[in-house]
Amino acid sequence: MIKVRLDEILEQKGRSAYWLSQETGINQGVLWKIRHGKTGAISFDILDRLTDALECEPGDILVKVRASKAQISRKTVRAPAKRRRLKGK
């Protein structure tokens, strides 16, 4: 699992998410999704703007967190969707 450490870095630097939005030109809604892990992807352009504003490296913002066996076993597996039959077949 990949963890986004934006809030931790902002706190260390004494900055706010609002400041980061103003500094990078990234919409606050987009930043909120990134900060809370609610996005599926982060473009290189956005990552570049974040690292420039925060004076850090991509590896400071994005870190790999190893899931424990207990966490893995708790994940639910979705059943495949039922297929609808076409009329006449």
Backbone hydrogen bonds in HBPLUS format (Angstrom, degrees):
<---DONOR---> <-ACCEPTOR-->    atom                        ^
c    i                          cat <-CA-CA->   ^        H-A-AA   ^      H-
h    n   atom  resd res      DA  || num        DHA   H-A  angle D-A-AA Bond
n    s   type  num  typ     dist DA aas  dist angle  dist       angle   num
A0065-VAL N   A0001-MET O   2.70 MM  64  5.29 179.6  1.70 172.0 172.1     1
A0003-LYS N   A0063-VAL O   2.77 MM  60  5.28 171.9  1.77 163.3 165.2     2
A0063-VAL N   A0003-LYS O   2.97 MM  60  5.28 165.9  1.99 152.4 157.1     3
A0005-ARG N   A0061-ILE O   2.74 MM  56  4.92 165.2  1.76 148.9 154.1     4
A0009-ILE N   A0005-ARG O   3.05 MM   4  6.31 162.1  2.08 158.7 163.8     5
A0010-LEU N   A0006-LEU O   2.84 MM   4  6.05 166.1  1.86 159.3 163.4     6
A0011-GLU N   A0007-ASP O   2.99 MM   4  6.12 158.2  2.04 144.3 150.1     7
A0012-GLN N   A0008-GLU O   3.00 MM   4  6.23 159.7  2.04 147.0 152.5     8
A0013-LYS N   A0009-ILE O   3.01 MM   4  6.22 148.2  2.11 148.3 156.7     9
A0014-GLY N   A0010-LEU O   2.94 MM   4  5.98 107.1  2.49 136.1 153.7    10
A0015-ARG N   A0010-LEU O   2.87 MM   5  4.94 168.7  1.88 149.5 149.1    11
A0014-GLY N   A0011-GLU O   3.11 MM   3  4.97 154.1  2.18  98.8 106.8    12
A0020-LEU N   A0016-SER O   3.06 MM   4  6.40 158.5  2.10 145.2 150.9    13
A0021-SER N   A0017-ALA O   2.90 MM   4  6.16 153.7  1.97 147.8 154.7    14
A0022-GLN N   A0018-TYR O   2.98 MM   4  6.28 161.6  2.02 153.9 158.3    15
A0023-GLU N   A0019-TRP O   2.78 MM   4  5.96 157.4  1.83 154.0 161.2    16
A0024-THR N   A0020-LEU O   2.96 MM   4  5.97 152.5  2.03 146.5 152.3    17
A0025-GLY N   A0021-SER O   2.84 MM   4  5.47 141.7  1.98 141.3 150.6    18
A0031-LEU N   A0027-ASN O   3.00 MM   4  6.36 161.1  2.03 154.3 160.0    19
A0032-TRP N   A0028-GLN O   2.84 MM   4  6.04 153.3  1.91 145.4 152.9    20
A0033-LYS N   A0029-GLY O   3.10 MM   4  6.36 159.6  2.14 145.0 149.3    21
A0034-ILE N   A0030-VAL O   3.03 MM   4  6.34 157.4  2.08 149.9 156.2    22
A0035-ARG N   A0031-LEU O   2.77 MM   4  5.95 172.8  1.78 159.3 161.4    23
A0036-HIS N   A0032-TRP O   2.98 MM   4  6.08 145.3  2.10 147.6 156.0    24
A0038-LYS N   A0033-LYS O   2.77 MM   5  4.68 157.2  1.82 151.0 151.2    25
A0037-GLY N   A0034-ILE O   3.21 MM   3  5.23 167.7  2.22 108.4 111.0    26
A0047-LEU N   A0043-SER O   2.99 MM   4  6.27 168.0  2.01 154.0 157.7    27
A0048-ASP N   A0044-PHE O   2.80 MM   4  5.88 152.6  1.87 145.1 152.6    28
A0049-ARG N   A0045-ASP O   3.00 MM   4  6.29 157.7  2.06 147.6 153.0    29
A0050-LEU N   A0046-ILE O   2.92 MM   4  6.17 158.0  1.97 153.5 159.7    30
A0051-THR N   A0047-LEU O   2.97 MM   4  6.17 164.1  2.00 149.9 153.8    31
A0052-ASP N   A0048-ASP O   2.98 MM   4  6.16 154.0  2.05 146.8 154.1    32
A0053-ALA N   A0049-ARG O   3.03 MM   4  6.17 167.6  2.05 148.5 151.7    33
A0054-LEU N   A0050-LEU O   2.94 MM   4  6.04 159.0  1.99 150.7 156.8    34
A0055-GLU N   A0051-THR O   2.85 MM   4  5.46 111.7  2.32 131.6 144.8    35
A0056-CYS N   A0051-THR O   3.09 MM   5  4.99 155.5  2.15 133.0 140.8    36
A0055-GLU N   A0052-ASP O   3.36 MM   3  5.07 150.1  2.46  93.0 101.5    37
A0060-ASP N   A0057-GLU O   2.87 MM   3  5.33 154.2  1.93 114.2 122.8    38
A0061-ILE N   A0058-PRO O   3.07 MM   3  5.34 133.0  2.30 103.1 115.1    39
A0062-LEU N   A0058-PRO O   2.91 MM   4  6.13 172.0  1.92 164.2 166.4    40
A0072-ILE N   A0068-SER O   3.08 MM   4  6.41 157.8  2.14 152.5 158.7    41
A0073-SER N   A0069-LYS O   2.97 MM   4  6.16 159.5  2.01 149.3 154.2    42
A0074-ARG N   A0070-ALA O   3.20 MM   4  6.34 134.1  2.43 138.3 149.1    43
A0075-LYS N   A0072-ILE O   3.27 MM   3  5.55 152.5  2.35 105.1 112.8    44
A0089-LYS N   A0086-LEU O   3.31 MM   3  5.90 146.2  2.43 139.9 137.2    45
